[in-house]
């Protein structure tokens, strides 16, 4: 009796392990194929909904990131750069630096908004 219960427990653990690995594999493949497969509605929606600026790798380079950056990395890079280039930070340093900081902060905001819009977070 004890031997049978032990075998059942071991088989249950092995089954749980196999199901876990299978689900991990399915999820990984689904994430990879999400970028290539889109429904016709999504394609229609994307074609007929122009964005403020087209998505490009430049948006990532503005934030100093790679296109593979996680949402947390994107957000922290954005916060760091906005803190650095916010026009209020350079309010006492002259008109030229204020204009430069304003242009740079607008550029950072547009890049962050486009990345968030493209990646839906």
N, C-alpha and C positions, 0 to 999 in steps of 0.2 A: 504494500500500500504506500509506504513512504517512498519507495523507489519510483513508483508510478507518478506520484505527485512531483517528485524532483524532475522527472523527464518532462512532464507537462510544463513546469516552470521554465526549464531550459529552452524548450521549444517555443514558449511564449516570448521569451527574451530574444531569441534568434529571429522569430517572426517580426517582432517590433523593430529590431535593427534593420531587417531587410525592407520593411515598409518605409521606414524613415529614409533610408538611402534611395529608394525608388522615388519618393516624393521630392527629395532634394534634387534628384536628376531631372524630374519632370519640371519643377519650378525653374531650375537653371536653364533648361532648353526653352521654356516659355518666355523667360526674360530676354533671351537672345533673339528669339523670333519675333518679339513684339515690335522691334524696330523695322523689320522687313515686311511683315504682314499687316496690312491695314484694311479695314472694311471699306467698302465703296462709299459709305456715308462719311467716314473720317477723311477720305481723299477729297470728296466733294466739299466738305466743310473747310479743309485746309486750303483748297484752291480758291474758294470764294470768300475767304476771310483774310484780307491783307493785314499784315502786321505793320507796326510803325516803322520798323527797320528789318531787313531780312536777317535771319540767323546766320552767323558766320563764326569761324574760329576766333575772329578778332574780339568778340565779346568775352571769350575766355581769357584771351591774352591781356585784355584791359584789366581784368581782375587778377592776372598773374596765375591762371590756373590752366590745367589741361581739360579737354572735353570729358574726361573720365572722372572728374572730381565729384565727390559725394555732396549731397545737399548741405551737410554741415560745413564742409570745406568752402563751398560757394558762399554761404551765409557769413562765415567768419572772415573770409577775404573781403567781402563787401563791407562789413562793419569796420574792419581795420582801415581800408582805403578811404571810406567816408569820414572816419575820424581824422585821418591825415589831411584830406583835401577839402574839408568843409569850409566854405567861405567865412564863417564866423571865426574860425581859428586864425585866419590871417587878416582880420579886420584892421589891425593896427599897422600892418606892414606895407601899405601903399596900394594905390589903385591898380597897378599892373599885376601885382600878385593876387589881388582880390579877383580880378577878371580871369586870371589863369586858374585859380582854385574853383571858381564858379563853372568854367568850361569843363574842367576835369571832373568835378562832382556830378555834373549833368551826364557826362560820358559814362561814369561809373554807374549812375542810376539806370540809364538806358540799357547798359550791358546786363546789369543784374535783373532788371525787369524782363528782358528778352530771354535770358537763361531760365528764369522761373517760369515764364510763359511756355517756353519750348518743352521744358522737362516736367511741367505741371506740378510744381510744388510751391 
